[in-house]
Structures are given as C-alpha cells and as structure tokens.
Amino acid sequence: MRITRLLSSAIGLTVAVVALPAMAQDDAAPIAVDTPARDSHFDGPYVQAFGGLSTRGSDGGDSLRFDTDGDGRHDNTVNTAAGANAFSPGFCNGRALGATPGDGCRSDKDGAEYGVRFGYDKRMGNFVLGGLVEGVKSEAKDATSGFSTTPASYVIQRKLDYGVSARARAGYTPGGGALFYVTGGGGVAKIDHDFLTTNTANSFDPQRGNKMVWGWQAGGGGEIMVARNVSLGLEYLYNRYSDNKYNVEVGPGTAPATNPFLIDSGSTNIKGSNKNFSYHSLRATIGYQF
C-alpha cells in the first residue's frame, strides 16, 4: 500500500507540474512559444542524474533453508539428537536483534539510491522511442533471520552494491515540453552479503557471496523541459535480481558430534528462502539534452 501511495503521489506531482504552464497561460496574455525548440525536445542524445528512495516492501514468509545431508537440496529440518526441530522458535523477515525471538527483529531497511544514465530518444511526431544505459547504487538492505533452541540467532543479510542496466523507453509528448513514458529492460548487479550469528560453537564459512547477478526492471515516469536543454522528472521502477547462490557452510568448530548441524553428515548448508532480491525505486531526475 505504501508503494501505491508513493507512486500515485509521484504521478500526481508530475501531472501537476506539467499542467502549470498551460494553466498559467489560460489566466494571462498569450505567451509566444518557441516552436523550433519544442520540436527538438526528446529527440537525440541526453544525460541524466537521479536520486531517490529504494524501498524493500514486504517479504512476509521468508525463512532459512537447510541442507543437512549434503545432497545439494535445501529441504531438510535441522533436528536435535532427540529428534526435535532445532529451529522451532521460528524465523523473521528482518535482522534479529538478539539470540531469541523475544529480543525482536529489525525490519528490512529502505535507503537512498543515486546514479547516472545516458540515453538516446527518437521522436516521431508526438511519440518517442529510445534506449538508455544507467548505473545505480542503493543503500537498501534485506535480511532474513532464524532462531534455534540453543538459543541462538542466524542472519543472512544482503544489499545492492551497484547495478548496470540497459532499458528501452516509449512515451508520448504533447507537442514537446513534456514526456510521459514507460520503460523496461535487463541488467546486472553486484549484491553484497553478510552472515551474522550469536552461535560461538560452530564454524561458519560464507560461500559464493558478492557475485554479479542478472535481473530486470520495469516502470514509468514523466519529464518536463524547464529550459531549452534541461529537464526535470519523476520515475518509478520495480527491480528484481536473481540471487540464489549465496550460502553458508556450518562446520564443527568446537561443537560436539551431537550438535544439530552435524548429526546427519557432519555439516549443514544454510540458504535464504527468497531467491530474488527485489525492491522499488522512486526517483527524481535532472537531465541535459544535447
């Protein structure tokens, strides 16, 4: 619901800003329009910088998955020597604040994002087709935690270090001056991972972290020309990256052979249940059209 409100507000603000010049002309003397300049709007190369908010939304139901028998499938239950579920205290969508569920769990963290893009538009009457390449950095974080009966907590946390994407965009301009568009495409991103635990007995070996992964984006936005070559805009994007490689190998450390992580095969592998890193972007843009 919060994303819907943000997007609705952004669209409303864009429409309001675009409509202001026309409303002003209705109440004032006619203003000369630089028709040649408007004819060149959104036609050719441009560069833009942007900044805004990355928000994670809700990942209800996320948990940790375990491979206790070493077959590569994370479909096992970690059991105690007595056969009880060692993770019966449960899981939370966020970062554990202590060893037990009662200590609380911090929700996923929204954060700032910023970047730059280079693009080219081809205008055909009032319709615009184009493509762009952009780089982005985001401070949003996603975490999943599990609690064992020890008691102890285990946290897998990730964030987008940086991403590079290529997208197409198609839009409509009412005779120049403003552009409303949809956009979509693919990209790669470097996702950083962290593993945190209050368990001091076992050893923990994070594997296949901080790798480049593939993903896609889709969204839309609006721009207005505030000077002959300068534009301001608002944009919404949904971003999704496939992130299912990171895992943590749990070893003996100083724990006895009866340790729940060791009973089946001498070790256990841990993964997060959510194979995708997804977030929403709400951005303000400033651009220069060459």
PATORSE-495230 format. One line per field, with one value per residue (C-alpha): x, y, z; residue in one letter. Coordinates in nm, 4 decimals. Layout:
N
x	c(X:...)
y	c(Y:...)
z	c(Z:...)
r	c(A:...)
***
This chain:
290
x	c(0.0000:0.2840:0.4336:0.0969:0.0661:0.4193:0.3612:0.0244:0.1805:0.4652:0.2318:0.0071:0.3001:0.4332:0.0950:0.0522:0.3927:0.3344:-0.0070:0.1105:0.2378:-0.0880:-0.2973:-0.0878:-0.1455:-0.5212:-0.5175:-0.2659:-0.1875:-0.0776:0.2881:0.4999:0.6024:0.9453:0.8123:1.1518:1.2765:0.9712:1.0123:1.3596:1.2511:1.3104:1.4856:1.8530:2.1137:2.0850:2.2461:2.0637:2.1477:1.8951:1.8436:1.5664:1.4494:1.4899:1.2197:1.2016:0.8300:0.7219:0.8734:0.6380:0.7105:1.0859:1.2902:1.6175:1.6526:1.8867:2.0775:2.1824:2.2558:2.4830:2.2704:2.2610:1.8890:1.7894:1.4876:1.5874:1.4956:1.7768:1.6963:1.8439:1.9828:1.6387:1.4702:1.3161:1.3224:1.6215:1.4650:1.1218:1.1416:1.0905:1.2072:1.1580:1.1713:1.4483:1.7594:1.7495:1.8334:1.9378:1.9515:1.5757:1.2559:1.1725:1.4704:1.2958:1.3668:1.4514:1.2527:1.4220:1.5887:1.4886:1.7670:1.8806:1.9717:2.1528:2.3101:2.3567:2.2271:2.2998:2.0288:1.9045:1.5474:1.3918:1.0826:0.8192:0.5544:0.4246:0.5600:0.9044:1.1098:1.4526:1.7046:1.9338:2.2175:2.2438:2.4456:2.2933:2.3953:2.1449:2.1576:1.8507:1.9044:1.7175:1.7618:1.6186:1.6754:1.6266:1.6256:1.7429:1.6585:2.0201:1.9224:2.0990:2.0139:2.1337:2.1019:2.1589:2.1654:2.2134:2.2247:2.2798:2.6329:2.5830:2.3910:2.4218:2.1167:2.0009:1.6382:1.4072:1.1516:0.8459:0.6399:0.4100:0.4848:0.2043:0.3898:0.7110:0.7654:0.6725:0.7083:0.5179:0.6796:0.7053:1.0397:1.1800:1.4903:1.7576:2.0782:2.3423:2.4108:2.6702:2.4938:2.6862:2.6017:2.6670:2.6164:2.5661:2.5142:2.5251:2.6374:3.0012:3.0421:3.0152:3.2292:3.0642:3.2010:3.0074:3.0313:2.9546:2.8804:2.9318:2.8703:2.7288:2.3698:2.1158:1.7871:1.5245:1.3448:1.0111:0.8305:0.7455:0.7691:0.7383:0.9696:0.9243:1.1618:1.2358:1.4829:1.5802:1.8048:1.7285:1.4638:1.3271:1.1368:0.9978:1.0300:0.9147:1.0881:1.0353:1.3672:1.4228:1.7546:1.8063:2.0123:2.0159:2.3872:2.4951:2.5117:2.6820:2.8537:2.8272:3.1118:3.2090:3.4116:3.4242:3.0820:3.0426:2.9265:2.5776:2.5384:2.2200:2.4148:2.6494:2.4273:2.3278:2.6503:2.8989:2.7934:2.4914:2.4474:2.2195:2.0443:1.7759:1.4374:1.3844:1.5739:1.5154:1.6370:1.3545:1.2919:1.1037:1.2676:1.1136:1.3439:1.3771:1.5793:1.7600:1.8823:2.0575:1.9548:2.2315)
y	c(0.0000:0.2411:0.1848:0.2522:0.5790:0.6840:0.6055:0.7811:1.0885:1.0898:1.0651:1.3346:1.5673:1.5133:1.5837:1.8941:2.0321:1.9678:2.1353:2.4540:2.6314:2.5668:2.6877:2.9998:3.0814:3.0483:3.3328:3.5590:3.7181:3.4767:3.3780:3.3219:2.9574:2.8676:2.6106:2.5081:2.4374:2.2265:2.0346:1.9274:1.8110:1.4412:1.3848:1.2895:1.2076:1.3105:1.2570:1.2450:1.2190:1.0852:1.0324:0.8958:0.6123:0.2334:0.0614:-0.3102:-0.3526:-0.6713:-1.0213:-1.1960:-1.5661:-1.5534:-1.8101:-2.0022:-2.3334:-2.6169:-2.8952:-3.1319:-3.4448:-3.2845:-3.3644:-3.0004:-2.9587:-2.7275:-2.9284:-3.0673:-2.9937:-2.9373:-3.1752:-3.2185:-3.5530:-3.6173:-3.5617:-3.2235:-2.9334:-2.7192:-2.4156:-2.4472:-2.0864:-1.9774:-1.7136:-1.3452:-1.1213:-0.8861:-0.8743:-1.0443:-0.8119:-1.0908:-1.4660:-1.5196:-1.4044:-1.2072:-0.9792:-0.8529:-0.8315:-0.5147:-0.4725:-0.4534:-0.1170:0.1308:0.3533:0.6217:0.5439:0.7535:0.7188:0.8472:0.7444:0.8096:0.7705:0.8432:0.9213:0.9254:1.1421:1.0671:1.3351:1.3119:0.9631:0.8898:0.5700:0.5365:0.3445:0.4143:0.2704:0.3564:0.2841:0.2910:0.2479:0.1719:0.1642:-0.0600:-0.3825:-0.7136:-0.9635:-1.2969:-1.4466:-1.7817:-1.8754:-2.2063:-2.3623:-2.3186:-2.0252:-1.8544:-1.6422:-1.6642:-1.3763:-1.3629:-1.0017:-0.8532:-0.5197:-0.3999:-0.2637:-0.1321:-0.2181:-0.1517:-0.1805:-0.1199:-0.0285:0.0757:0.3509:0.4556:0.7626:1.0407:1.4122:1.6667:1.8691:1.8841:2.0351:1.7200:1.3456:1.0576:0.7173:0.3511:0.1748:-0.1741:-0.3834:-0.6014:-0.5589:-0.6973:-0.6103:-0.6833:-0.7889:-0.7882:-1.0433:-1.0664:-1.3512:-1.2814:-1.5249:-1.5457:-1.9110:-1.9233:-2.3031:-2.3976:-2.2661:-2.0733:-2.0388:-1.7999:-1.9050:-1.7548:-1.4092:-1.0691:-1.2048:-1.0373:-1.1477:-1.0914:-0.9083:-0.6868:-0.3555:-0.2075:0.1164:0.4580:0.8292:1.1816:1.4680:1.8362:2.0713:2.3651:2.5240:2.4710:2.1734:2.0982:1.8590:1.7592:1.4394:1.1720:0.7981:0.4709:0.1358:-0.2168:-0.4038:-0.7791:-0.9679:-1.3442:-1.4030:-1.7713:-1.8562:-1.7291:-1.9940:-2.0596:-2.3886:-2.4788:-2.6902:-2.8399:-2.5572:-2.6567:-2.8237:-3.1966:-3.4550:-3.4393:-3.0775:-3.0473:-2.9077:-3.2097:-3.5120:-3.6038:-3.5559:-3.3655:-3.0247:-2.8225:-2.5697:-2.2657:-2.0511:-1.7849:-1.8968:-1.5924:-1.6495:-1.2932:-0.9562:-0.7156:-0.3524:-0.0419:0.2812:0.6276:0.8842:1.2483:1.3170:1.6112:1.5896:1.7701:1.7107:1.7609)
z	c(0.0000:0.0788:-0.2677:-0.4274:-0.2356:-0.3310:-0.6976:-0.7028:-0.5411:-0.7915:-1.0907:-0.9479:-0.8896:-1.2400:-1.3985:-1.1820:-1.2744:-1.6435:-1.6276:-1.4559:-1.7681:-1.9518:-1.6568:-1.6277:-1.9949:-1.9525:-1.6973:-1.8690:-2.2015:-2.4766:-2.4487:-2.7559:-2.7902:-2.9225:-3.1675:-3.3106:-2.9558:-2.8696:-3.1932:-3.0771:-2.7314:-2.6569:-2.9865:-2.9692:-2.7034:-2.3380:-1.9990:-1.6646:-1.2974:-1.0489:-0.6800:-0.4653:-0.2454:-0.2643:-0.0633:0.0034:0.0566:0.2375:0.2165:0.4541:0.4977:0.4331:0.6250:0.6198:0.4333:0.5308:0.3567:0.6350:0.4258:0.1651:-0.1403:-0.2566:-0.1916:0.0914:0.2009:0.5406:0.9011:1.1493:1.4349:1.7803:1.8997:2.0498:1.7113:1.7901:1.5436:1.6447:1.4736:1.6332:1.7712:1.4106:1.1647:1.0973:0.7929:0.9040:1.1190:1.4596:1.7478:1.9832:2.0369:2.0832:1.9064:2.2191:2.1536:1.8422:1.4714:1.2778:0.9559:0.6179:0.5670:0.2976:0.1720:-0.0680:-0.4265:-0.6857:-1.0282:-1.3806:-1.7219:-2.0876:-2.3468:-2.6957:-2.7999:-3.1458:-3.1746:-3.4381:-3.4149:-3.0604:-2.9986:-2.8593:-2.8699:-2.7158:-2.5139:-2.2212:-2.0158:-1.6457:-1.3345:-0.9863:-0.6235:-0.3460:0.0351:0.0870:0.2845:0.3004:0.5854:0.6985:1.0447:1.2137:1.5820:1.7300:2.0636:2.1822:2.1984:1.9073:1.6044:1.2445:0.9963:0.6196:0.5011:0.1536:-0.0271:-0.3812:-0.4097:-0.7632:-1.0776:-1.4512:-1.6738:-2.0301:-2.0904:-2.3701:-2.3198:-2.5139:-2.4500:-2.5580:-2.5717:-2.6234:-2.8849:-2.6836:-2.3418:-2.1508:-2.1884:-2.0273:-2.0747:-1.9808:-1.9584:-1.9138:-1.9657:-1.8095:-1.6195:-1.3885:-1.0252:-0.7605:-0.4413:-0.1131:0.1583:0.5316:0.7762:1.1462:1.4333:1.8114:1.7860:1.9059:1.8976:1.5286:1.2441:0.9594:0.6071:0.3762:0.0105:-0.3321:-0.1978:-0.3600:-0.7116:-1.0200:-1.0844:-1.3623:-1.3267:-1.4857:-1.4321:-1.5377:-1.4649:-1.5961:-1.5372:-1.6656:-1.7614:-1.8309:-2.0106:-1.7798:-2.0216:-2.3835:-2.2983:-1.9320:-1.7992:-1.4591:-1.3960:-1.1665:-1.2210:-1.0628:-1.1223:-0.9979:-0.9771:-0.9435:-0.9423:-0.9206:-0.6061:-0.5136:-0.4974:-0.1567:0.1158:0.4485:0.5333:0.9020:1.0405:1.3765:1.5266:1.8938:1.8913:1.9714:1.7172:1.8718:1.7581:1.5441:1.2477:1.2486:1.3202:0.9622:0.7642:0.9770:0.8384:0.7276:0.4488:0.5027:0.2405:0.2440:0.1105:-0.1140:-0.4389:-0.5622:-0.4409:-0.5271:-0.4457:-0.5616:-0.6781:-0.6631:-0.8240:-0.9177:-1.2336:-1.3869:-1.7425:-2.0235:-2.3849:-2.6400)
r	c(M:R:I:T:R:L:L:S:S:A:I:G:L:T:V:A:V:V:A:L:P:A:M:A:Q:D:D:A:A:P:I:A:V:D:T:P:A:R:D:S:H:F:D:G:P:Y:V:Q:A:F:G:G:L:S:T:R:G:S:D:G:G:D:S:L:R:F:D:T:D:G:D:G:R:H:D:N:T:V:N:T:A:A:G:A:N:A:F:S:P:G:F:C:N:G:R:A:L:G:A:T:P:G:D:G:C:R:S:D:K:D:G:A:E:Y:G:V:R:F:G:Y:D:K:R:M:G:N:F:V:L:G:G:L:V:E:G:V:K:S:E:A:K:D:A:T:S:G:F:S:T:T:P:A:S:Y:V:I:Q:R:K:L:D:Y:G:V:S:A:R:A:R:A:G:Y:T:P:G:G:G:A:L:F:Y:V:T:G:G:G:G:V:A:K:I:D:H:D:F:L:T:T:N:T:A:N:S:F:D:P:Q:R:G:N:K:M:V:W:G:W:Q:A:G:G:G:G:E:I:M:V:A:R:N:V:S:L:G:L:E:Y:L:Y:N:R:Y:S:D:N:K:Y:N:V:E:V:G:P:G:T:A:P:A:T:N:P:F:L:I:D:S:G:S:T:N:I:K:G:S:N:K:N:F:S:Y:H:S:L:R:A:T:I:G:Y:Q:F)
***
